[in-house]
Every structure is written in structure tokens, then in C-alpha cells.
């Protein structure tokens, strides 16, 4: 990889390696060169600019969760030829990891609870010259707060208060406060990525009958709130509940990567968004009419057992989808005035 430290064998080795280097080996200062100047990190909860602010946020997290470990599950990546230079290659990686930590000190999550938490993160990173220069990240916040023993709506309401109230609190990411970054490519045109993007598009177009055709009957499912599921019924309940809450929201595929690597099943990573009114009953309760932006990232593995009437055709064997439910509740609470 041109422009990268030769100790990294490939993109997954780099992504998993620097994650451990920063968080577990405590080389937080390495962010000054592992993250490029002007970096933009977008999460549903906020938009952070400049690696100095990322360093501050990293230290705050480690102060609150000093034993935090980040276990890399997979890196689904593609080359970015348009972003490359004469001296450096460029890539887009979609990284899936499991975090374990103990809430042992006060911080963003409030007074220490002593609770042990386990949750997933999905992150898309644009990389060039051995540094991340653009990033999109979704953390399973609702899994964290529920494992601490909180109701996620009550916790979000208290967060608004801790941050100074509705005027001063950190605003969730929306198109209004997003910052356009240098990476604006759509990913690659690998068949597995396109197949999965088509499945998600069908679901969001209310064609829920695609699930028994496109998913393995024994599909393994991992959804927000740390919810694990199995089979067509659980897939239908999650996606139906999400889409039903925002039935008229615009669905957009933001980025697609497909991979087929040795020793791995064919895989796909899709970053997507929903933007529109909370106008339906579903995963977020009584409709409020709030204008909501949802950033989601989904990973899947494909397997050989076809769905209903499709035996022998590839289907989704494992699916991992994250949205930040607390960021959605924060948007709802701020717009409805129900934040006290």
C-alpha cells in the first residue's frame, strides 16, 4: 500500500491495528498523524471537525470507560482510485467491531453505574496517505444505555439537560448541520454490494415479501439495542417497525461496498439514510410529526441456502444493522418540547 507504514499488510490489518493502537495501547497522540488535518467525523449524535477534537473525545471516553476494548469483527473495503495520488493509494473501509467496557467513572453517560456493557460500532473511513480523512460512524447507543439500566428516552431527556438544555445541547446530525467532506464517491460496483443494496431498497419500498426470498430462513440478525434475532420473522419485525415509523421519509443509498475474499463469505456494506417525518406508529411509538434524519449502516454475509422458492441461490446469511436510537429520540424530544 503506497503511502502507508509497511508494517500494515493490507487495509483490514491497518484498520484493526490502528484501532487497537489508539484505544487499547493508549497511543492517543498518534491520532495527529493517523487522522488527517481537517478530518470530519459524522455520527448520528454530532458532527466533529478536526483531529484535535477527536483526540479530546477519545480521552473523555477512555476516562469514563478506562478498560474499553474494541474487537474487530470485519473490514469490508474497496479501493478508491479517484482519491489516490502518484505516491499514495486510497481506500474506503467499512469496519465492524464489538466494544466491551465498564462504566466506572462519570462522563457523558452520567454518574458511574459500574455496569459492564457490550455493543457494536459500524464505521466507514476514507483513507489516504496512511491517514483517515473522512468518517461516518454509528454506535449502538441504545444498547449502552439499556445495559446501564436506563430507559433510553429518559436518558436522552437527561442528556439534553446535562448538555445545557435545548438551546445549548449538542445537536444530532442532520442535513442542515452536516459538513461536506472530500470523499464523495459511491463505493464499488461489486455484485454483492449491489445485491444487498437492492434488497434494502426493496424493503424500504414496502416490498417486505423480499425478506423470505432474499434472506436465509435461518438468517442470524444483529440490530440496534443489542437485539439479536433469527429468521425471517425477526428481520420483518425490525425493518417493518423502522419503516412504519417513517413511512413517507426519503430513503437513500449513500455508499455501497461488496467483497469476495479468500476464507470469507461474500459480504456487503451499505450506508444509507432516511429523512422525513415521524408520521407513523412503529419503532418510535406515537407519531410526533418531528422531522427526523436517520443515518444507518448495514453489513451482511451471503450464504448458499436460497430463500422461499429460491433454493441454490445466494441469500443473506448474517445481517448487522445499526442506527443510533438515542439520536432519533433527541430529535423528537427537541422538536416536540418534551425534553424536561
C-alpha positions in Angstrom: 0.0 0.0 0.0 1.7 3.2 -1.2 1.9 5.9 1.4 1.3 3.6 4.3 3.6 2.3 7.1 4.9 -1.0 5.7 4.0 -2.8 9.0 0.4 -2.9 7.7 -0.2 -5.9 5.4 -3.5 -4.7 4.0 -6.5 -2.5 4.7 -8.1 -4.7 7.3 -4.8 -5.1 9.1 -4.4 -1.3 9.1 -7.9 -0.5 10.4 -8.0 -3.2 13.1 -4.4 -2.4 14.0 -4.7 1.4 14.4 -8.0 0.9 16.4 -6.1 -1.2 19.0 -3.1 1.2 18.9 -5.3 4.2 19.7 -7.8 2.8 22.2 -6.1 -0.1 24.0 -2.4 0.7 23.6 -3.2 4.3 24.6 -1.3 5.9 21.7 -4.0 8.6 21.5 -1.5 11.2 20.3 -1.0 9.0 17.2 -4.3 10.5 16.0 -2.3 13.5 15.0 -0.9 11.5 12.0 -3.4 8.6 11.8 -6.2 11.1 11.3 -5.6 13.8 8.7 -5.9 17.6 9.5 -9.4 18.8 8.8 -10.9 15.4 9.4 -14.7 15.2 9.6 -16.3 12.6 11.9 -20.1 12.3 11.4 -22.2 10.2 13.8 -25.9 10.4 14.4 -25.2 12.2 17.6 -23.0 15.0 16.3 -20.6 16.3 13.6 -17.0 16.7 14.9 -14.3 18.5 12.9 -10.5 18.4 13.3 -8.5 15.6 14.9 -7.8 17.8 18.0 -11.5 17.5 18.8 -11.4 13.8 18.1 -8.5 13.4 20.5 -10.4 15.2 23.2 -13.5 13.0 22.7 -11.3 9.9 22.7 -9.7 10.8 26.0 -13.1 11.6 27.5 -14.5 8.2 26.5 -11.4 6.4 28.0 -11.7 8.4 31.2 -15.3 7.2 31.6 -14.6 3.6 30.4 -10.9 3.0 31.1 -11.0 -0.7 30.4 -12.6 -0.3 27.0 -11.7 -2.9 24.4 -12.5 -2.8 20.7 -12.6 -6.2 19.0 -12.6 -6.1 15.2 -15.1 -8.4 13.6 -14.7 -7.5 9.9 -13.5 -4.8 7.5 -15.4 -4.6 4.2 -13.4 -2.3 1.9 -12.8 -1.1 -1.6 -10.1 0.8 -3.5 -10.7 4.5 -4.2 -8.9 5.2 -7.4 -10.2 8.7 -7.7 -8.8 9.6 -4.3 -5.3 8.1 -5.0 -2.3 10.1 -5.8 1.0 9.3 -7.6 2.6 8.4 -4.2 -0.3 7.1 -2.2 -3.2 4.6 -2.6 -6.7 5.4 -1.2 -9.4 3.2 0.2 -12.8 3.2 1.8 -13.3 0.8 4.7 -16.4 -0.2 6.5 -15.3 -1.6 9.9 -17.5 -3.6 12.3 -16.4 -4.1 15.8 -17.6 -5.1 19.2 -16.8 -3.0 22.2 -16.6 -4.1 25.8 -16.2 -1.7 28.7 -17.1 -1.0 32.3 -18.9 2.3 33.2 -16.6 3.1 36.1 -16.3 6.9 36.0 -18.6 9.9 35.5 -19.0 11.3 32.0 -21.4 11.6 29.1 -23.4 8.7 30.4 -23.8 10.3 33.8 -22.7 9.0 37.2 -20.8 5.7 37.1 -23.1 2.7 37.2 -20.4 0.0 37.5 -22.2 -1.8 34.7 -20.4 -3.9 32.1 -21.5 -3.1 28.6 -21.0 -4.8 25.2 -22.1 -3.2 22.0 -21.3 -2.8 18.3 -19.9 0.1 16.2 -20.0 0.4 12.4 -17.7 2.9 10.8 -17.0 4.0 7.3 -13.5 5.5 6.9 -11.9 7.2 3.8 -8.1 6.6 4.0 -5.2 8.2 2.1 -1.5 8.8 2.8 -1.8 6.4 5.8 -4.5 8.5 7.5 -8.2 8.7 7.8 -9.5 11.9 6.3 -13.3 11.4 6.3 -15.5 9.2 8.5 -19.1 8.1 9.2 -19.7 6.2 12.4 -22.8 4.6 14.1 -22.5 3.5 17.7 -25.3 1.3 19.3 -26.1 3.9 21.9 -29.4 2.4 22.9 -27.6 -0.9 23.8 -25.2 1.0 26.0 -27.8 2.9 28.0 -30.2 0.0 28.4 -27.4 -2.2 29.7 -26.6 0.5 32.2 -30.2 0.2 33.4 -31.7 3.3 31.9 -34.8 3.9 29.7 -33.4 5.3 26.5 -36.0 8.1 26.2 -35.5 9.2 29.9 -31.7 9.0 29.4 -31.9 11.1 26.3 -34.0 13.7 28.1 -31.5 13.9 30.9 -28.7 14.2 28.4 -30.3 17.3 26.9 -30.4 18.8 30.4 -26.8 17.8 31.2 -25.7 19.5 28.0 -27.3 22.8 28.9 -30.8 22.4 27.7 -32.4 22.5 24.2 -30.5 25.6 23.1 -27.1 24.6 24.3 -27.1 20.8 23.8 -25.1 19.0 21.1 -27.3 18.8 18.1 -27.8 15.4 16.3 -26.5 15.2 12.8 -29.0 16.3 10.1 -28.5 17.5 6.5 -28.7 21.1 8.0 -25.6 20.7 10.0 -23.7 18.1 8.1 -20.4 19.2 6.6 -19.5 18.1 3.1 -16.2 16.3 3.1 -13.6 15.4 0.4 -14.8 11.8 0.0 -18.0 11.8 -2.2 -17.7 8.5 -4.1 -20.4 5.8 -4.1 -18.2 2.8 -3.4 -17.6 0.0 -5.8 -19.8 -1.9 -8.3 -19.2 -5.4 -6.9 -22.2 -7.7 -7.4 -22.6 -8.5 -3.7 -22.8 -4.9 -2.7 -25.4 -4.2 -5.4 -27.4 -7.3 -4.4 -27.6 -6.1 -0.8 -28.4 -2.5 -1.7 -31.2 -3.8 -3.9 -32.6 -5.9 -1.0 -32.6 -2.9 1.3 -34.2 -0.7 -1.4 -37.0 -3.2 -1.8 -37.7 -3.3 1.9 -37.8 0.5 2.1 -40.2 0.5 -0.8 -42.5 -1.6 1.4 -41.9 -4.8 -0.6 -41.5 -6.8 2.6 -42.0 -10.0 0.7 -38.4 -9.7 -0.4 -37.3 -11.0 3.0 -38.2 -14.7 2.6 -36.8 -14.6 -0.9 -33.5 -12.7 -0.1 -32.8 -13.9 3.4 -31.8 -17.4 4.6 -34.5 -19.0 6.6 -32.0 -19.3 9.5 -30.5 -15.8 9.0 -28.6 -14.5 12.0 -29.6 -10.9 12.8 -28.0 -8.2 14.9 -29.9 -5.0 15.4 -29.9 -1.7 17.5 -30.4 -2.0 21.2 -28.1 -5.1 21.2 -31.1 -7.1 19.8 -30.2 -10.4 18.3 -32.7 -12.2 16.1 -33.1 -15.3 13.9 -35.1 -16.0 10.9 -37.5 -14.2 8.5 -39.9 -13.1 11.2 -37.3 -11.2 13.3 -36.0 -9.5 10.1 -39.5 -8.5 9.1 -40.3 -7.1 12.6 -37.2 -4.9 12.7 -37.4 -3.4 9.2 -41.2 -3.1 9.4 -41.0 -1.3 12.7 -38.4 1.1 11.4 -40.1 1.9 8.1 -43.5 2.1 9.7 -42.3 4.9 11.9 -41.2 7.0 8.9 -43.4 5.8 6.1 -43.0 8.8 3.9 -39.3 9.5 4.6 -36.9 9.6 1.7 -34.7 6.5 1.7 -31.2 7.0 0.1 -28.4 4.6 -0.5 -25.3 6.7 0.4 -22.4 4.2 -0.1 -22.0 0.5 -1.2 -19.1 -1.9 -0.9 -19.1 -5.5 -1.9 -16.3 -8.0 -1.3 -15.4 -11.6 -2.0 -12.2 -12.6 -0.2 -10.5 -15.9 0.5 -11.6 -17.7 3.7 -14.6 -15.3 3.9 -18.2 -15.5 2.6 -19.2 -12.9 0.1 -20.0 -9.7 2.0 -21.5 -6.2 1.6 -21.6 -2.9 3.5 -24.2 -0.3 2.8 -24.5 3.1 4.3 -28.0 4.6 4.0 -30.3 7.3 5.3 -33.9 8.1 6.0 -35.1 11.7 6.1 -38.7 12.7 6.7 -41.5 13.0 9.2 -42.1 10.7 12.2 -45.6 10.2 10.9 -46.4 6.5 11.7 -46.7 4.1 14.5 -43.6 1.9 14.7 -40.3 1.5 16.5 -40.6 5.1 18.0 -44.1 5.0 19.3 -46.8 7.5 18.8 -46.3 9.7 15.7 -45.0 13.2 16.6 -44.6 14.8 13.2 -41.0 15.6 14.0 -38.6 15.9 11.0 -36.1 13.1 11.5 -32.8 12.2 9.9 -31.6 8.6 10.3 -28.1 7.5 9.4 -27.8 3.7 9.2 -25.0 1.3 8.3 -25.7 -2.3 7.4 -23.3 -5.3 6.9 -24.3 -8.7 5.6 -22.7 -12.1 4.8 -24.1 -14.2 2.0 -24.7 -17.9 2.1 -25.7 -20.7 -0.2 -29.2 -21.7 1.0 -31.8 -19.9 -1.1 -34.9 -18.4 0.4 -38.5 -19.4 -0.3 -38.6 -20.9 -3.8 -35.0 -19.9 -4.4 -33.0 -23.0 -3.3 -29.5 -22.8 -4.6 -29.5 -19.0 -4.9 -27.3 -16.8 -2.6 -29.2 -15.2 0.3 -28.3 -13.0 3.3 -26.9 -15.4 5.9 -26.0 -12.8 8.6 -27.1 -9.2 8.9 -25.8 -6.4 11.1 -27.6 -3.1 11.1 -27.1 -0.1 13.4 -28.9 3.2 13.9 -28.5 5.5 16.9 -31.9 5.4 18.5 -31.0 7.9 21.2 -30.1 10.4 18.4 -33.5 9.9 16.9 -35.2 10.4 20.3 -33.2 13.5 20.8 -34.5 14.9 17.6 -38.1 14.0 18.6 -37.7 15.5 22.1 -36.2 18.7 20.9 -38.9 19.3 18.3 -41.8 18.3 20.5 -40.6 20.2 23.5 -40.8 17.1 25.6 -37.3 17.5 26.9 -38.0 18.4 30.5 
